[in-house]
């Protein structure tokens, strides 16, 4: 009876037939969707996946002996190790971590809140070296093709760049950056954008494909060394009154030939890739970081962070600098500045206008959220001032000055720029006793409040060329290279004939330079 009723109902109208047809179409569509998803997952696994026997430490890898491979044809075309600051970008970091681990081997996706990158990379490369020595061609191809992805702010990206420099690898992996911070100057300079990315599966797959096709670009790395007397209050290493960036560490001695090599003086050493700045912008950044440290719950997304940053910029008095900031804080009154160009062995005094209250030593064309303080000077201006086009791998950085916040807003104009002061291979700031007892400094987004001499002491900050690291860049990369075939002007990098204190600068790459102490809250990284 029931069967007959269903037949009568089926043949009595077209509604049920249409429903069946629609259901069948949905089934077919979903089947195709699942098939395409499986096909994409298989493609991701084939191109980016690294097996456990390479990324898991040998003592915890039960299959370390049986997991080796002799077939280099099976190696992924673009193996990646992904480092994610899960505390960056509000909840975006943790969401991104979940998505990457769902697509790749979870052991090749590292939460920086749980594992330090120096330890991870040391273990991976030690494992690769051992496997290669045993004739594992698969491991050899992994090492040759390996790329690194780092997701976080500029501070997190700088941390990874420093670790790779410290390890002194024979084949250092190129690095791609995912913008999860507030400024995101490093990602923006190489075409990865400055807005926080999508964390869904499709967005991550699209980003991985960009990493696979990205080109490699060399960029200069810069060594910064600061010598000063130990403050009278507070303990040493770290010095309590100084909340220095993670990449600037204290060392107990200076060169034997150094004039400051006497009791009570110590050296701080570190490095940067994008910029060193002092004055107005560093003070605003310091206020932002201090506020975020006190009230982390208020800094959960990029848009809110940028609004807070702008608000602090307005309340710091830099729009009325002549009223709120006395001339004693101008750069010319704070320090004597000297520069040296490639091939030179003598310091030359740099004349800085008395109105300049902020100075930036810039390596990449991205500062304060993607702005370019140097701008794009015409060919005639370059010739007139004996300048070269701003490349990221030419051994020079650009030195730019700003008078006040209004001057900084000029960067928003199409041809806006700061006061172009010089291009240099080395720069030296000498601070003596003056009207100001402190100033503010910043390297790659990480600010600090720097005490200045109050008696006959001297504080010296010196920046010099250290070497190069390799970044990954998309077709929309803003940074220009002297080695790019599309670049018309090529400048041979000269040799620095001044070998004084070279041993000190060389140790920029010593193990531990970029180690972050245990217990450090990585949420404080930009």
C-alpha positions, 0 to 999 in steps of 0.5 A: 500500500505504502509503495503504491502510494509513493508511486502514485505521488511520484507520478502525479506531479513534477514537484517531487521529480524536480526535488530529486533532480535538484538533490542529485545535482547537489550531490554531484556538485558536492562530490566534485567540490570534495574531489577538487578539495582533495586534489588541492590538498594532494597538490599542497602535500606534494609541493610543500609537505616535509615528512616527520623524519626530517623535521622531528628531532631524532631522539623522538622520531621512532622512524628516523632510520626507516623514513629516509629516501633515496628518490630526489624526484619525490621531494616537494618542489617548495618545502616550507617551515612555517613560524607563526607568532600565535599572539600577533594580530589578535586572534589571527595568529592562532587561527592561522596556526590551525589552518596551516597545520590542517594543510601541512605536517603539523611538525613543520608549522611552529608556534613561536610561543612554544618553540624558539626558531633558533633551536628548531632550525638548528635541529632541522639543519643538523638532521639534514646534514646527517641524512645527506652524509648518509646518501639521502638525496631526498634530504639534499633536495629539501635543503636546496629548495627549503623556504621559510614563512614567518607570520607576525609583526616586523619584530617577529620577522626581524627575529627570524632574519636574525636567527638565520643570520646567526646560524651561518648556514651554507645555504640560508633559506629565503624568507617570506613574511605574513603581515600580522602586525601593526606597521608590517613594513617588511612584508609591504616592502616585498609585495606581501601587503600590509593588511592582516591576511585571511586565515581560511583554507583558500587564503592560506593555499593562495599564499603558499602558491605565492611563496612557491613562485616568489623570486629571491631578493638579497637585502643588506643587513646592518650591525648596530653597536652602542657603547655607554656607561652602566646606569648607576641604578639597576642591575646589568644584563639586562640593564634595568632602566633600559628595556632594549629590543630583543635584538640588542644585547649587552656584552661585557667588553669592547675592542682593546683599541676602543677609547671607551674601553675602561671600567664601567662601560659596556657594549650593546650589539644587535642588528636590523634590516629595515631602519634605525630611527631616533626622535619624534617617530620613536617616541610615538612608537614607545608610547604605543608599546608602553600602552600595549604592555599595560593594556594588552586587551585593547590591542586585539586587531590591526585597525584598532591598533592603527587608530591608537597609534594615530591618537598617540601621534596627535597627543605627543605634541609633534604637530606643535613641535616648536611649542611642546618640544624644545630645540634641545631635543633637535638632533643637531643639539643631541648628537654629533653625527658622522658618516662614511661611504663605501671605500672611505676610511675617514669619518665625515661630519654630517651637517643636520639642519637645526630644525630636524627633530627626527632622523631615520637610517632607512634600508627598505622603501617602507616605513611607518606603515608602508611610507617611503621617506626618501621618495623617488628623487629625479635623475638630475637631483641624484647627479646634483647631490652625488647620490645613487638610486635607493637599492636594498642591496647596494651597501648603502642606507638612506639618511632622512630627517623630519622637522615635525608631524606635519612634515611627516604627513608630507609622505602621504603626497604623491611626491612627498619625502623627508629631508634627504640628508645623505647616503652612507655605508656607516654612521656614528652618533656621539652623544655628550652632556646636553640639555636633554637627559634622554631620547627615544630610539627604534630599530625595525619597529622595536622602540626604547627610551635611551638615557643620555650623558648627564656628566662628562660621559659619552654615549656612542651609537654606530651602524655599519654594513654587516652582510646580506640575507635573502627575502622572497618577493612577489611581482608587486615588490617595491624594493629595488635590487642592483642585481635586477636585470630590469634595473638600468643602473648597477653599482659595484659594492666597494670594499670597506678599508677600515678594519678597525673593530672588525672583529667586534662587528663580525660577532654580530652573527655569533650564536645568541645575538638574536636569542629571546630570553626564556619567559619573554612575552612574544606578544610584545613584538610588533 
